[in-house]
């Protein structure tokens, strides 16, 4: 529920020329859930957030494609972050791998929009 509130209230366009590119903070509860309870919980938070958002706002002109893309990109950020964080807790990974999710997410965005 917190992720939906963050998604609906704290969403703003990044560029005025492209109002469909928006920044929101709704992935923070999913990351928190994934770090505390595991990656499956984080993916479920992402799924529930997007399903609730589709029910509240409707499908719109994109027919749910934006929600599917938000779910895929959220998981593309969440899963590597959780794996790296678990490795850091066990001291098996070095800190130079920490930026990996930030590199992986734009790659998934380009593949999803193509």
C-alpha positions in Angstrom: 0.0 0.0 0.0 2.9 2.4 0.8 4.4 1.7 -2.7 1.0 2.6 -4.3 0.8 5.9 -2.3 4.4 6.8 -3.3 3.5 5.9 -6.9 0.4 8.1 -7.0 1.5 11.1 -5.0 5.2 11.5 -5.6 5.4 11.1 -9.4 6.7 13.9 -11.5 7.9 14.1 -15.2 11.7 14.2 -15.8 11.5 16.3 -18.9 8.7 18.7 -19.9 9.1 17.7 -23.5 8.4 14.0 -22.7 5.7 13.9 -20.0 5.5 10.0 -20.2 9.0 9.8 -18.7 8.3 10.0 -15.0 10.3 9.6 -11.8 8.6 8.0 -8.8 9.8 6.6 -5.5 7.6 3.5 -5.4 10.4 1.0 -5.7 11.8 1.9 -2.3 9.3 -0.3 -0.4 10.0 -3.2 -2.8 13.8 -2.9 -2.2 13.2 -2.7 1.5 11.0 -5.8 1.4 13.6 -7.7 -0.8 16.5 -6.9 1.5 14.6 -7.8 4.7 12.4 -10.7 3.5 14.1 -11.9 0.3 13.8 -11.3 -3.4 10.5 -13.1 -3.8 8.8 -10.7 -1.4 10.3 -7.7 -3.4 8.9 -9.1 -6.7 5.5 -9.6 -5.0 5.5 -6.0 -3.8 6.3 -4.8 -7.3 3.5 -7.0 -8.8 0.9 -5.9 -6.2 1.9 -2.2 -6.7 1.4 -2.4 -10.4 -1.9 -4.4 -10.2 -3.3 -1.9 -7.7 -2.2 1.0 -9.9 -3.9 -0.5 -12.9 -7.1 -0.9 -10.8 -7.0 2.7 -9.5 -6.0 4.5 -12.7 -7.3 2.0 -15.3 -5.5 0.8 -18.4 -5.5 4.1 -20.2 -4.2 4.6 -23.7 -1.2 2.3 -23.1 -3.3 -0.7 -22.3 -1.2 -1.7 -19.3 2.1 -1.6 -21.2 3.5 1.0 -18.9 2.7 -1.1 -15.9 4.3 -4.2 -17.4 7.4 -2.1 -18.2 7.5 -0.7 -14.7 7.3 -4.2 -13.2 10.1 -5.5 -15.4 12.3 -2.6 -14.8 11.6 -2.7 -11.0 12.6 -6.4 -11.0 15.7 -5.6 -13.1 16.8 -3.2 -10.5 15.6 -5.2 -7.4 17.0 -8.6 -8.1 20.7 -7.7 -8.8 20.6 -5.3 -5.8 19.3 -8.0 -3.5 21.9 -10.5 -4.7 24.7 -8.0 -4.3 23.5 -6.9 -0.9 23.3 -10.6 0.2 26.8 -11.1 -1.0 28.0 -8.0 0.8 26.4 -9.2 4.0 28.3 -12.5 3.7 31.5 -10.7 2.6 31.8 -12.8 -0.6 31.4 -9.9 -3.0 33.5 -6.8 -3.2 32.0 -3.3 -3.3 33.0 -2.6 -6.9 29.9 -4.6 -8.0 27.5 -2.4 -6.2 26.7 -0.1 -9.2 25.7 -3.1 -11.3 21.9 -2.6 -10.9 22.3 1.0 -12.0 23.9 -0.2 -15.2 21.5 -3.1 -15.8 18.3 -1.2 -15.4 18.8 1.1 -18.5 19.8 -2.0 -20.6 16.5 -3.6 -19.6 14.7 -0.4 -20.4 16.1 -0.3 -23.9 15.2 -4.0 -24.5 11.7 -3.6 -23.1 10.9 -0.5 -25.3 12.3 -2.0 -28.5 
